[in-house]
Amino acid sequence: MNSMRDVTPGNNKVDLKNLIRFLIEYAKNPVHGISILPDWNWPSVFTVQILLALASGILSGLLRFNFYRVAYGIFLMPIVTTISALLLTLFLYYYFQFFENRSESFRKLFILVILSSIPFYIFQIISEYFAPISLIGFAFTALLAIIGLCENFNVAKKRAYYISGGLFTLVLIAWFTNR
């Protein structure tokens, strides 16, 4: 009896052209895009996460030119946002373990977190001029997360609202604390 897991590496290439094509289509219709999550490999998932963080961080620093914000966007933003996304994914992963009594793919949950975070990244760019706009971006992120949880993971709408609402409340508290 051989119960060993196959760990043969699969296709670990990043098809940047395909990723960009998906993101353009996603920007046109995020509700549809979040309803049917792509099946990206890990290198592709991290590529999208890092590119979104870089773009958001650099553009934010360039909008009201600030060398330190640009440097933050290049060096720290990708690290901080990737760690935050991984922690949020870990929260969702264990939510399914304890409250839904089932296992879900960590990679698929990470894709949901990254794609639902796109509005936050976009609104974050202009937060230099109007700080509360990042909360509006996070509100859109929470709405996309609700749709993604319901459509891809069959979470009851009421529970999806509680999860996203709870996370939004935490972000709101953190935002006010930092002001």
N, C-alpha and C positions, 0 to 999 in steps of 0.2 A: 504494500500500500504506500503510494507516494503522494504525500499531501503537501509537497513543497509548492510554494507560490512561484509563478513564472515572473522573473524580474528582468527578462530580456528587454533591453532598451528598444522602444518603438521609434517612431518617427519623431526626432527631437529637433527638427529644423523649424525655423521661423519663416513663414511666408509673409513678409512684410507687405507686399502688394495686396494679398488677400485680407490681411488685418485692416489695412487702410480702407479697402473697399467696404468691408463690413462696418467700420466705424462711420464712414460717410452715410451708408444706408441707415445705420442706427441713429445718426443725427437727424435724418429726415423723418424717422418714425420710431422714437425711443420706446413707445408702448409696445409696438410689435416686436422690436428688437429684444426687449427684456422678457417678452413672453416665450420666446424660443431661443434659449441660450446656445451660443456656439459651443462646439466640442473642441476647444483649443488644448494643445499640449502645454506642459508647464513652461517651457521657454517662451511660447507665444503669450501666455498669461502674464508672465513677468515683464515681457517686452511692452505690452499694452499698458500695464500699470506704471512702469517707469517712464514711458513716453508721455503719458497723460500728466504725470506729476511734473516732469521736466517742462513741458509746454506751459502748464498752468503757473508754475513757479517763475519761469523766465519771463513770460509775458507780464505777469504781475509786477515784477521788478522793473521791466522796461517801460511799462505804461506811465509811471511817474518815476523816471529814471532814478534808481537807487542801487548803487553798486552792491551793497550788502544784501538787498533783496534778490538781486540777480544771482549772486553767489549762493545764497540760501536756496534759490530755485534750482540751481545746478547740483549742489552738493548734498544739502540736507533734505530738501523736499522729497526727493525720491525715496530716501531711507525712511523718513518719518511717516510718509503716507503708506509705504509698503508695510511697515510694521503695524500701523493702525489698521490697515485692511486685513492683515493676517490675524490680528487680535479679534477684530469683528467677525471674521470667518470662523475663528475658533469658538467664539461665543455661539454663533449659529450652529456650528457642528455639535456642540454639547447641548444646545437647546433641543435639537432633534433627538439626541441620545436620551435625555432625561424627560422631556415633556411630550415628545411625539412617539417615544419608544421605537425608534428606527434609526438606521444609519443612512446618511447621505454622503455623497462624494464631496470631499473637502475641496477638490479642484473646482467642481461645479459651483459650490457655494462661493468660492473665491472669485470666480467669473461673475457671479451675481453681484457681489460686493463691488467689484471694479466697475462693471457697467452701470450699476445704479449710482455710483459716485460721480459720474461724468458731469451732471448738472452742478454739483458742488465745485468741481474743478473749474468749470466755466465761470461761475459766479465769483469764485475766489479771485479771479483775475482782476475784476473791477472793485474788489473790496478795499483797495487802497484809497478809493475816493469816497466810498460809502460802506463802512464796515458791516452794517446789518444785512447787506445784500448776500453775504455768505450764508446767513440763516435761511434766506429764501432759496438759495441753491441747495441747502441741506433738506429743506422741505420737499423740493422736487425729488431729491435723492430718496427720501423716505417713501414718497408715493411710488416711485419706480421699484423700490424694494418690496413694497406690499404686493404690487402686480407680479413681480418675479417670484416671490415666495408662494403666492397662490397658484400661478400658472405652471411653474416648474417643479414645485415641491409639494403641491396639494395641501398647503396650509390653509386652514379655515380662515376666511376673511377677518373675522373678529380677532383671532389670534395674531394674524399678520399686522392688523392695526395696533394691537397692544405692543408687539415687538418693536415696530417702527416708531410708534408713539413714545415708548420708553426710551429708545435710543435718541430720539429727537429731544426729549426732555433733558437727558444727560448732556447733549451737545449745547442746549440752551443754557443750562446751569454753568457749564464750562465757559461758554462765551461770555456770560455776565460776570463770572468770577475773574476772567482775564481783562475785563474793561475796567 
